Structure formats: C-alpha cells, structure tokens
Amino acid sequence: MAQEQDTKIARKLRKQQTPQEVRVWSRLRDRQFLGYKFRRQVPLGRYVVDFYCPEKKLVLEIDGGHHMQQQTQDQQREDLLKSQGYQILRFWNSDIEQNLEGVFEKIMQVLQSPSPPSPLPQGERRV
C-alpha cells in the first residue's frame, strides 16, 4: 500500500517538475551524461528524490526557496539516505539558473570518483 502511494506521488511530481528540474533532466535523460542511467522522482524508502543514478547510488536534489524553512527535515532525510549508502548532492534553483555548467562539473566529479563502500546492512554492523 505504501509503495503504491509512493509511486503515485512520484508520478505526480514527474508531471509537475520545476523549470530547473526540467533543465537538469534534459541533460541527464537517456544516458546522455557520461553514459550513466538516471531516473527522476524516484521513491527511496519513505522519500521521493529528484534524480537518482542507481549505478553510483547518487541522489541529486534541486532545492527551491521553501527548503530554507525545512532544513531540519532535509538534514534528517539526508542522514537517513547516507546511512543507507546513498551519496547526495544538493543544488539550489539559483545554481541551476546561474551556473548550470558548474553544477554538471560537480556531478561529473562525483560520477568519476570511486564509489564509497556501502554500509553493512542493519544488524551486521561491526562494533
């Protein structure tokens, strides 16, 4: 039931992309960027992330002004995703508008760097 709801939310968000998300997606889709597969508005656990590269476990978040009021929630979300082995890159809408090439330079650096090791699954952590 929850997964079905997450899928509906993701579909709705895909139809309501911001202009900044559209600009980023136009360069990521169809393996156009360095040959990496990206998906958009992807449910990961209880969250829906803007863009996701499964091969590198890389999450891209494009944040608008409303994120200034939800920094605590964003940090909790980021901490949880990182604990599950995801890498997160956050960019402001203004970054996309004013420095799109710089944004893609940063994404390229992360994609071309060795992937960090995945954390051990819950219950298998070393002490």
N, C-alpha and C positions, 0 to 999 in steps of 0.2 A: 504493500500500500504506500509506504513512504517513498520507495523508489519510483513508483508510478507518479507520485506527486512531484518529486524532484525533476523527473523527465518533462512533465507539463510546464513547470517553472522554467526549465532550460529552454524549451521550445518557445515560450512566450518571450524570454529575453533575447533569443536569436532574432525574433521579428522586430524587437524594439531596440536594436543596437544604437548606441550614440554615434554621432559623426566621427568621433575619434576612434571608436571600436571598428567602424567601417573602414577607416583608413588603414588601421593595423591589419585587419583581416584581409584586405585586398592584397597585402604583401605576403601574408602567411599561408593563404589557402593553396590547395593543390600542390603542396610540396615546393612552392616557389622559392622559399627562403632556405638556402643551403641544403635543399632536399629533405628537410625534416617535416614530418607529418604533424600538423597542429589541428586541434579541434576547438570549437568555440562554444561558450556557455555549457560547460561540462560539469555534471554533478560529481563531486568528490566527497564521499561521506555525506555529511549534512549540509554541505556548502555547494554552491554553483560558482565555478571560477570562470573568468572571462575567456582565457585561452589556455590550452594545455597541450604540451608535447609529451606523449607517453614514453617515447624512447629515452628522453632525458629526465623524465619526471619534473618537467619545468612548467610552472604556473606563471602566467602573465596576467597582472591585474592593471586595469586602466581606471584610475580613480578621478571622480569629479569632486566638486566642492563639498558635496554632502558628506564625504568621508572625513572632513575636518571635525564633524560632530560625532563621529563613531570610531574614533581612534582606538578606544579600549576594545571594542568588539573586533575591529580589524586585527589588532595585535593578538587577541585570543585565537582568532581564526588562523592567523599566520603561524602562531606557535604550534597549534594542533597539526596543521598540514606539514610543518617542518618535522615534527616528531614522527610523522609517518613517511619521512624520506623525500618529501617534495621540496624543490627549490622554488622560491618565489621572487619574482621581480615585479616591483610596483612602479608605475609611472603615472604622473598627473596628466589630466587632459591638456594642460598647458605645455607639457613636454612634447606631446604628440603634435600640437599645433605649431610650436616654435622650434622644435629640434628633432624632427622625425628621424633624420639620419643618425643622430646621436643615440636615439632610442634603439634603433636597429643595430648600431655598433655594439651597444651593451648586450643585446640579445645574442649577437654573433659571438661575443667573447665567452658568454656562458655556455652556448651550444658547443663551442670548440674546445672548451676545457674538459678535462677528465671528469666524469660523473663522480660525486661523492659516494662512498659506500652507503647502502641502505641500512637503516637501523634494524636491529633484531626485532622480530615480532614480539608483541606483548607476551609476557610470561617467560621469555627466553633471554631476558636482559642479564648481562654479567654484572656481578657485584664487585 
